[in-house]
């Protein structure tokens, strides 16, 4: 006997979510989302200044571009600078899940 889940996600929705998770599956990308959570929009330089890990503008720009291409971020060009913000703030609920799930007790290979 199988137990039914409370959620009814279609295969298309599961594919979409998997794509989002794949796109943000990097510590710097998660940190970018945390930074942008409290800001309306930030330039690449401002994001780089706020990142705790070592930051290279070229690598950060690559991460931001991938996140934008996959619909996670939106950008606005003002003069020579590009400003980024989160496309859909509901994505940030993933951080609540990560914080509430005890992932520290899982064994890693």
C-alpha positions as CSV (number, residue, x, y, z in Angstrom):
1,X,0.0,0.0,0.0
2,X,1.5,3.4,-1.0
3,X,1.0,6.5,1.0
4,X,-0.2,9.5,-0.8
5,X,1.6,12.8,-0.5
6,X,0.0,16.2,0.3
7,X,1.5,17.6,-2.9
8,X,0.4,17.0,-6.4
9,X,3.2,18.1,-8.6
10,X,3.0,17.4,-12.3
11,X,6.0,16.0,-14.1
12,X,6.4,19.3,-15.9
13,X,6.5,21.1,-12.6
14,X,9.0,18.7,-11.2
15,X,11.2,19.2,-14.2
16,X,11.0,23.0,-13.8
17,X,11.8,22.8,-10.1
18,X,14.7,20.5,-10.8
19,X,16.1,23.0,-13.3
20,X,15.9,25.8,-10.7
21,X,17.6,23.7,-8.1
22,X,20.3,22.7,-10.5
23,X,20.9,26.4,-11.4
24,X,21.3,27.5,-7.8
25,X,23.2,24.4,-6.6
26,X,26.4,26.3,-5.8
27,X,27.3,28.1,-2.5
28,X,28.1,31.4,-4.2
29,X,24.7,31.4,-6.1
30,X,22.9,30.7,-2.8
31,X,24.8,33.5,-1.2
32,X,23.8,35.8,-4.1
33,X,20.2,35.0,-3.4
34,X,20.6,35.7,0.3
35,X,22.3,39.1,-0.4
36,X,19.6,40.1,-2.9
37,X,16.8,39.0,-0.5
38,X,17.4,42.2,1.5
39,X,18.1,44.6,-1.4
40,X,15.9,45.9,-4.1
41,X,18.7,45.5,-6.7
42,X,22.4,45.6,-6.7
43,X,25.2,46.0,-9.2
44,X,27.7,43.3,-9.9
45,X,30.4,45.2,-7.9
46,X,28.1,45.7,-4.9
47,X,27.2,42.0,-4.9
48,X,30.9,41.1,-5.1
49,X,31.6,43.5,-2.1
50,X,29.0,41.7,0.0
51,X,30.0,38.1,-0.8
52,X,31.9,36.5,2.1
53,X,33.9,34.1,0.0
54,X,36.7,35.2,-2.4
55,X,35.0,37.1,-5.3
56,X,36.2,37.6,-8.8
57,X,34.0,39.8,-10.9
58,X,34.3,37.5,-14.0
59,X,33.1,34.4,-12.0
60,X,30.4,36.4,-10.3
61,X,29.2,37.7,-13.7
62,X,29.0,34.2,-15.0
63,X,26.9,33.0,-12.0
64,X,24.6,36.0,-12.4
65,X,24.2,35.5,-16.1
66,X,23.3,31.8,-15.6
67,X,20.8,32.7,-12.9
68,X,19.3,35.4,-15.2
69,X,19.1,33.0,-18.2
70,X,17.2,30.5,-16.0
71,X,14.7,33.0,-14.8
72,X,15.9,33.3,-11.2
73,X,17.2,36.8,-11.5
74,X,16.2,39.8,-13.6
75,X,18.6,42.6,-14.6
76,X,18.3,46.3,-15.4
77,X,21.1,48.3,-17.1
78,X,21.7,51.8,-15.8
79,X,24.5,53.5,-17.7
80,X,27.4,51.1,-17.8
81,X,26.3,49.1,-14.8
82,X,24.0,46.1,-14.7
83,X,21.8,45.7,-11.6
84,X,20.3,42.4,-10.5
85,X,17.3,41.5,-8.5
86,X,15.4,38.3,-7.7
87,X,12.7,37.5,-10.3
88,X,10.4,35.7,-7.9
89,X,10.8,36.2,-4.1
90,X,8.9,33.0,-3.4
91,X,12.1,31.2,-4.3
92,X,13.5,32.4,-1.0
93,X,11.3,30.0,0.9
94,X,13.9,27.4,0.0
95,X,16.1,29.0,2.7
96,X,13.4,28.4,5.3
97,X,13.3,24.8,4.3
98,X,17.1,24.5,4.4
99,X,17.2,26.2,7.8
100,X,14.4,24.1,9.3
101,X,15.6,20.7,7.9
102,X,18.4,19.2,9.9
103,X,20.8,18.6,7.0
104,X,23.9,18.7,9.2
105,X,23.3,15.1,10.5
106,X,23.3,13.5,7.0
107,X,26.2,11.4,6.1
108,X,28.3,12.5,3.1
109,X,29.9,9.8,1.0
